[in-house]
């Protein structure tokens, strides 16, 4: 371990969270990598619970502190990741994937 640093976050209700995250120096590539707890997502200000709530329940309005445009972006990111898998399954089924029927 190289060191640790504090990382701030936003909770689903708009509160502030703070985490102590560990940083490691890779001897192979020379970069510093941060180990995140499961409550935090890379390059996201909001905790994963807030993001999951927005994705599962649609736009959560007053119950979620994130702006509506932010929640729509989260939903779009998830759809972009899922769409190729769904498309691939449909193609398998069309090409004789009888076990998918």
C-alpha positions as CSV (number, residue, x, y, z in Angstrom):
1,X,0.0,0.0,0.0
2,X,1.3,3.4,-0.9
3,X,-1.0,5.6,1.3
4,X,-4.6,6.5,1.9
5,X,-6.7,9.5,1.3
6,X,-10.2,10.8,2.1
7,X,-12.8,10.7,-0.5
8,X,-16.1,12.5,-0.2
9,X,-19.5,11.3,-1.5
10,X,-23.2,12.1,-1.6
11,X,-25.8,9.8,-0.1
12,X,-29.3,9.2,-1.5
13,X,-30.8,11.7,0.8
14,X,-28.3,14.4,-0.1
15,X,-26.1,14.0,2.9
16,X,-22.3,14.0,2.8
17,X,-20.3,10.8,3.3
18,X,-16.6,10.5,3.7
19,X,-14.4,7.4,3.2
20,X,-10.8,6.7,3.8
21,X,-9.6,4.8,0.7
22,X,-6.3,3.0,0.2
23,X,-4.0,3.8,-2.7
24,X,-1.6,1.4,-4.3
25,X,1.4,1.9,-6.6
26,X,1.7,-0.6,-9.4
27,X,5.2,-1.7,-9.9
28,X,4.4,-3.0,-13.4
29,X,2.7,0.1,-15.0
30,X,3.8,2.7,-12.5
31,X,0.3,4.1,-11.9
32,X,-1.5,4.6,-8.7
33,X,-4.7,2.6,-8.2
34,X,-7.4,3.4,-5.6
35,X,-9.2,0.6,-3.8
36,X,-12.9,1.6,-3.5
37,X,-15.4,0.1,-1.1
38,X,-18.6,-1.3,-2.6
39,X,-20.4,1.8,-1.5
40,X,-18.5,3.9,-4.0
41,X,-18.4,3.7,-7.8
42,X,-15.4,4.9,-9.9
43,X,-15.8,8.5,-11.2
44,X,-19.2,9.0,-9.4
45,X,-19.9,11.5,-6.7
46,X,-23.0,9.7,-5.4
47,X,-22.9,6.4,-3.4
48,X,-23.9,3.2,-5.2
49,X,-27.2,3.0,-3.1
50,X,-28.3,6.4,-4.5
51,X,-27.4,5.3,-8.1
52,X,-29.2,1.9,-7.6
53,X,-32.3,3.6,-6.2
54,X,-32.5,5.9,-9.2
55,X,-32.1,3.1,-11.7
56,X,-34.5,0.6,-9.9
57,X,-37.2,3.1,-9.2
58,X,-36.9,5.3,-12.2
59,X,-36.6,9.0,-11.5
60,X,-37.1,9.2,-7.7
61,X,-37.9,12.9,-7.6
62,X,-37.8,14.5,-4.2
63,X,-36.7,11.2,-2.6
64,X,-33.3,11.4,-4.3
65,X,-30.9,14.4,-4.0
66,X,-29.4,14.0,-7.5
67,X,-30.6,16.1,-10.3
68,X,-33.0,14.6,-12.8
69,X,-30.4,14.9,-15.6
70,X,-27.9,13.0,-13.5
71,X,-30.4,10.2,-12.9
72,X,-31.2,10.0,-16.6
73,X,-27.5,9.7,-17.4
74,X,-27.1,6.9,-14.9
75,X,-30.0,5.0,-16.5
76,X,-28.5,5.6,-20.0
77,X,-25.2,4.2,-18.9
78,X,-26.8,1.0,-17.6
79,X,-28.9,0.6,-20.7
80,X,-25.8,1.1,-22.9
81,X,-24.1,-1.7,-21.0
82,X,-27.0,-4.1,-21.1
83,X,-28.2,-3.6,-24.7
84,X,-25.3,-5.5,-26.3
85,X,-25.9,-8.5,-24.1
86,X,-29.6,-8.5,-24.8
87,X,-28.9,-8.2,-28.5
88,X,-26.5,-11.0,-28.4
89,X,-29.0,-13.3,-26.7
90,X,-31.6,-12.4,-29.3
91,X,-29.2,-13.3,-32.0
92,X,-28.3,-16.6,-30.4
93,X,-32.0,-17.5,-30.1
94,X,-32.7,-16.6,-33.7
95,X,-29.7,-18.7,-34.9
96,X,-30.8,-21.9,-33.2
97,X,-30.3,-21.3,-29.6
98,X,-33.2,-23.5,-28.7
99,X,-32.3,-23.5,-25.0
100,X,-33.1,-19.8,-24.9
101,X,-36.7,-20.3,-26.1
